[in-house]
Amino acid sequence: MPTHRAISHKDTYLDSVLLLAATRAMLQTEGVDWATAVMATPANVDALRAQGIDDGWLDQASANDLVLAAQGADDDAVVAGVEAGERALFEARPAAGGGGAGEAAPARTLDEAVARLPGANVAIVSVPGPFAALEAHKAIGAGLHVLLFSDNVPVEEEVELKERAVRLGRLVMGPGAGTAVLGGCGLGFANVVRRGRVGVVAAAGTGAQEVMSLLDQWGAGVSQVIGVGGRDLSEAVGGRMAAAAVQALDEDPGTDVILLVSKPPSPEVAERVVAAATRTPVVSALIGVDTLEGGATATLTALGMPVPDLVAGLADAVERAAARLAPERTLVHGLYSGGTLCYEALGLLGTVLGTPVWSNIPLDKRYRVPAPPGSHVCLDLGEEEYTQGRPHPMIDPEARLELLEEAGRQPDVAAILLDVVLGYGAHPDPAGTLAPRCAEIIGAGGPAVVAYVLGTEGDPQGLDAQRRTLQEAGCVVAPTGARAALAAAAVALRQPALVKVLP
């Protein structure tokens, strides 16, 4: 039986960015099999109990209490893991303005932070949803742009906040904005990308990451990446912040092309946002209409740059993978960490396979999981039902291993489809965690594994090394998310040529 250790820090609220860092530090401790750093909300307490952690003090814990918990093979490992999490959260850091560690306590209010950093012009807000809009209002009132990392913000509060921001000439990136690159500085889940002439406006976190990474790989680079929150191009929000971001980039002398990225938008809202630019050409990558790859290649064309060969060797790899499969293997199962990539795959798979694909984020609500036997399935494992009380799969690839094994055991699955996301905030070696299990599945005569690695060579994990690890495990590795979805469909249909043309 695994042993566990769980400790609490009373009245110690920390934002989700720090909690993710602590979770990662614990998981990287030798001998720790599972770990989490969470606030003791009722839902998180229930998730801890479901994991087997039922310490008596949990009954008295409040939503303002911090809990660090770890499980592993022995007491020494879990104690070391929790201590690593505490170090990640509480080790002294240099105070603002330089000097040694511990010179000043962290700022406790926005006003105090602004006083310490009078030159700052961006605030990152990561507090529980009920308080997030209020803190963002304070920030824009103080003259700051806002990256609103928090989610669970009611849509009416989002609209009110963005309307005020537009009046004051400020950007509100979010809610639920996990990615931005401003002035060359990556915020949230960002990749290491070269500076260039493309400004990205994105209502899609991993969508922004894919296009910025492809533009870096292909030599274009980015000027700015402005995430606006996944609901911004909905009818309810009306593209308020996307339009403001497009206008800002339209006036930026360092931006020659604007690339607009969104999860399935309102067509009328998307049209208005594109029209917000009067001088700079705008290219769209709107999921459900376009692909992220298509948006990135169209951007290259707008810049007068050549488009790379994205299919060299891919059809041959698909043919080899399909040739060893038993004839009863005909299904695709996608296990995604990036929501935008999952949305894109749902659309492509549905078109190419000619049959509904079931999901927890379905394009058509009739096809919400659980799926009937014999169905294609594509899951976004970053959604709340999979992350309650455990790390996001970008941070902990092991969160996917159980589902990967389950798909590998199913006799009718032809291809398992994976995304592997690199960059700041992501696991230091996601391919290294997934590859051994993929090799076992493939080696035992199970389905093919098709993977897409999202990232750049400048990322801490290294794009080429991550791709090579998966290839050596026997995976088919595709150059873009769209080609990976096509490759998985091509394996299932035994039609390798399908990878050559986007539908």
N, C-alpha and C positions, 0 to 999 in steps of 0.2 A: 504494500500500500504506500502511495506517495505521502510524504509529510508536508506540512505547510507552516507558514508563519505569516501572520497578519498583524499590523500595528496601525494605530490611528494617531493623528495629530489634531487635537481639538481646535475648532475655530481657525482653521488654516486653509482658506480658500486659495487655490491655485488654478490658473487657466489651463485649457486643454493642451496648449503647446508644451507647457512644462510637464504636464502629466504624461504626454506621449514620450518625452525625453526620459522620464523616470522609468516608464514601462520598458523602453528599449534597453536602458542600462541594466535592469533586472534580468531581462531575457538573454542578455549577452553574458551573464554570469554562468560559469561552468556548473553543470548539474541542475540548473533551474529549467524545468519543463514548461511552466506556465507562470505568468505574472501579470499584475495589473496595478496601476495607480489611478484611483478614481475618487471623486467626491461621493460621500455616503448618501446619495439620493435614495429614495425607496426602491427605484428600479435597479440601481447598482447594488444595493444591499441584497435584493432578491437574487441577482446574478451571482454574487459572491456565495450565497448559500447554495445555489444550484451547482456551483463548482466544488462544494464540499466544505466550504469555510463557514462555520456556524459558531464562531466565538461569541460568548454571551454578551460582550459589550456592544455588538452590532445592534442589539435592541435599543440601545440608548443613543446611537449615533445619529447625527443630524446632517442635513445637506451641506452644511458649512464645514464638516469634518473631513479631513483627508485620510484615505485608507491606502496603504501599500500592502499588497499580498503576493506571496510567491509559493509555488509548489515545486517539489523536486524529490530526488531519490533519498536525501538524508538531511538532517538538521543543519549541518555545516553549510550545505549548498544554499538552502533557503534563507538562512540568516545572512550569508554573504550577499545574496541577491537583494534582500530588502535594504541592507546597508548601502549597496550600490545605488539603489533608487533614491535613498535619502541624500547621498552625496550629490547626485545629479540635480536634486532640487534645492539643497540648502548650502552647498559649499559657497563660501564667500566669493564674490566677483568684484572686479575693479569698479569703483564708484564712477559715476559720470564725470567726465572732465579729467580722467587719468588718475595716476597715483596707484598706490598699492591696494591689495585686497582688503575689504572690510572697512574702508574709510567712512562709509555712510550706509545707513540702512536703505533698503529699496524705497522708492517713492510710494506713498500710500494713496495719493490722489492724483487726478489728472493735472490740477493746478500746480502741484508740487513737481510733477514730472516736466511740465512746460517750463517752470522756473529754472530747473536744472539744465534743460536743453533748449535754450531760447532759439536756436537755429533749426529745430526740428519742424518738419511740415507734414508728417504722417504719423497717425496713431494707429496701433494695432489693438483692436478691441476683441477680447476673448473672455467673455463672462457668460453665465447662464442666460438663456434666451429671454426670460422675463425682464432682465435688467439691461440687455444689450443695446436696445434702441436708445434708452436714456443716456448711457455712457457715450454712444456715438453722437447724440445731439450735443452733449457737452464738448466733445472733441471738435466738431465742425464749428461750434460757437466760439471756440478758442482759436479758430483760424487754421485748423488742421484738416487735411484729407484723412479718410478713415479706411483701413482694411478691417472689415467686420468679419472676423473668423467665426464668430458664434452662429449657430443655426437655431432653429425653433423660434424664430422671430415672426410674429403674425404678419401676414402680407399687408394689412392696412398700416401697420407701423413702418414697414419697409417703404411703402409709398409716401407716407408723410415725411419720413427721414430723407428720402431722395428728392422730394419736391423742395424741401428746405435747402438741401445741399446745392441743388441747381441754382436757386436764388442767390446763394452766397458764393457761387463759383467754386464749390468744393466737389471732390469725388468721394462717393461712398461705395467702396468695393465690397460687395456682399449684400445681405448676410450669406453665411456659408461660403465665403470666398477663401479658398485655401491656397491660391497661387497668384503671385504677381512678381514682376521684375520692373523696378522703378529706378531709373538712373544707374542701371547696372547692378543693383542690389536685389537679390532674390528674397522674397518673403513667402513664408509658409512652405508648401511642398513645391519647390522650384528646382529647375535644372541649371547647370552651369553652361551658359550660352554666350557666344561672342556677340559683341555689339554690331549692329547692322542697321539697315534702312527700313525695316518692317515693324510697324506698330500693330500689336495684337490687342483686340478687345474681345473678351471671352466670358460668356455666360455658361462656362463649363470648365471645371478644374483640370481634369486630366486631358480634356480637349486642348486647353491652353498649353499643357505640358507637351503633348504630342507635337503640335505645330511648331512650338519654339525649338523643340529638339530636332525635328526634321529640318527646319531652316538653318539650324547650326550645323548639322551634318552635311548639308548641301551647300554650305558656304555663304549663306545670305545673312544670318544673324538677325537680331531684333533690336529695335530702339527702346521700346517699352512694351510691357505686357500688363494690361489692366484687366483684372478679373472683376466682374460686376455682380456675381451671384447668379445661381442657376435659374431664378425666376424672372430675371430682369426683362427678357423678351417675351414674357407671357402677356396676355391681354390685361391682366390685373395690374401689373407694374408698368406696362406700356413702353418698355425700353428707355425709361427716363435716364438711367445712368449710362447705358450703352451709347445713347445719342450724345450725351455730354462727353464721354470718353472719345468718341469718334471726332467730335468737334475739336477737342483738345489736341488730338493727334493731327488733325487737318491743319492746325496752326503751328505744328512742330517742324522746324526746318530740318531736323534729323530724320524725319519719317517721309519716305517716298511712296509707300504702299501701306494701306490699312487692311488687315485680315480680321474679319468678324467671325467669331466661332460661337456656336450656341447648341445646346441640347434642343430637341424639337421645339421651335418657336411658333408664335403667332405669325403667320405670313404677312399680315398687314403691319404688325409692329416691326418685323425685320425690314420691310421695305422702307419704313420711315427712318429707321436707324441708318441704313445705307445712304439715304438721301441727306443725312446730316452733314456729310462731307461735301464741300463745294469745290475744293481744289485738288484733293488727293484721291487717286483711284482706290476703291474699296472692293476687296475680294471676299466672298462669303464661303464659309464652311458650316452650313446649317444641317445638323443631323436630321435625317429624314428626307432631306433634299439633296445634300452633297455629302462628301466624305471629308475627313480631316486631311487625308492624303491629297484629295482633289483640290482642296483649298490651298495647301502648301505648294503644290506644283503650279497652280494657276498664279500664285504669288511670284514664283520664280519667273514665269512667262512675263508677268507685268514688269518685272525688273530687267527683262532682257537677258536672263540667265538660262543656261541649258537645264533640262529636266533629266535626272539620272535614270538609269535603267533599273527598274524595280522588280523585274521578273526573271532576271538572269539566274538560272539554276533552280528556281523555285518549283517549276512544273516537274522537273526531274526528281526533286526531293519528294514531292507529293506522290509521284508515280511509284517510287521505291517504297514509301510508307504504306500506300494502298495495296501494293502487290502481295504483302504478307498477311493481309486481313482475311478472316473467314467471311464467307458471303453474307452471313446473318448480321454482320456488323454494318449498320447503316445510319446510325444516329450521331449527332453532334451534341456534346455537353460543354458549355462555356463556363469557366470559373474565373470571374473578373474581380480585380481590386479597384479598377477605375470605372466609375459610373458612366462617363461619356463614352468610353471605349465599348462598354456593354451595350449602350443604346445603339451605337453604330453597328455593332455586330448583329444585333437583333434585326435591324432593317436589311442588312446585306444577306444574312442567312435566310430570312423569310423570302426574299426575292429569288435567290439562287436555288434554294431547296424547294420552293414552290409549295410550302406548307407552313402552318403556324409554328412559331418558336415560343415556348412558354418561359416565363420569367417572373421574378419578384418585382421587376420594373417594366412590365409589358408595354409595348407600343399600343396594343389593343387590350383593354381591361378584361376581355373575355378569356384571355390566355394567361391569367395569373396562376402561379404555382399554388398548390401541388398539381403537377402535370399527370395526365393519365399514362399508363404504360405505352411504350413505343413512341414517345414524343421527343422532339428536339428541345433542349433546355439551355438557357443562358442566364446565369445568375450574377448579380452585383453583390459581392460579399462585403462591400463597404457599407451597405445599408444597415440600419439600426438593428434589425432582427438578427444580424450576424455579428455585430460588434458590441452588443450589450454586455458589459462586464469583461470584455476582452479587447486586445489591441486591434486596430485597423489592419487589414492584410498587407497594406503597403509597409507597415512597420514590423509586422510579424508574419512572414510567409507561412509559418507552421499552421496558422489559422486555416489554411486551405488544404493541408495535407490529408485530413480525414475525408473531406469531400473528393479530393483527388483519388484517394484509394478506393472510395466507393464507386466512382465513375469507372475506374480501371477494372473493377470486378464485374461490371455489368456486361453480359455477353452480346448485347446488341449495340453497344457504343463503338463507333468507328474512329472518332476523333475527339480528344479533349483539347479545349482551346483555353490558353492561359495568356494573361498579360503580366509582364514583369516590369515594374515601374522603378526607375532609379532617381537619384537626385538627393538634395537636402531633405532630411526628415524621413527618408525611406531606409529600409533595412540595409546594413552594410554589405550583405552578400545574398540577395534573394535567390539568385540562380543556384548558388551553392546549396541552399536549403531545399529547393524544389527538385534539382536535377537527380539526386539519388533515387527519389521515389519515382520520377518519370522513367529512369532507366530500368527499375524493377518492373514497372507496368509493361513497358515495351518488350523487355527481355522475356517476360512470362507469356508472350503471345497476346497481350492485351491491346487496347486501342492505340492508335498513333497519338502523339502529343504535338500539337502545333502551338508555338509560342511567339509572342511579340515582345521584344525588349524595348521599352520606351526610355530613352536617355541619350546622353552625349558622352564622348570620350573624356570630357572634362569633369564629369560627375565623379564623386568619390569612389563609386563602385567600378567605373570603367566600362563603357559600352561594349567594346570588342571582347573583353574578358568574360563578361556575362553571357554574351551570345555564344562564345566558344564553349563555355561550360555546358550550356543546354544542347548544343550540337553534338558534343562528345557523349552526352547521355542518350543520343538517338532522336532528339526532337527535331521537327521541322521548324526552322526559325525564319520568320518572315520579316521584311524590312519596314512594314507599316502595320497599323492595326487593321486597316481595311484588307490588305493582302493576307493577313493571318486568317481573318474570317473567311475569305474566299478559299484559302488553302484547306481549311477544315471542311468546308462544303465540298471541295473537289475530292478530298479523301473519301468522304461519305458516299459521294456519287460515282467514284472511280473515274473522274473526268479531269485529269491534270490540267488541261488547257484552260479550265475556268479561272485560273489564277491570273491570266494574262490581260483580262479586260474588266474594268469596273463596270457594273451594271448602271 
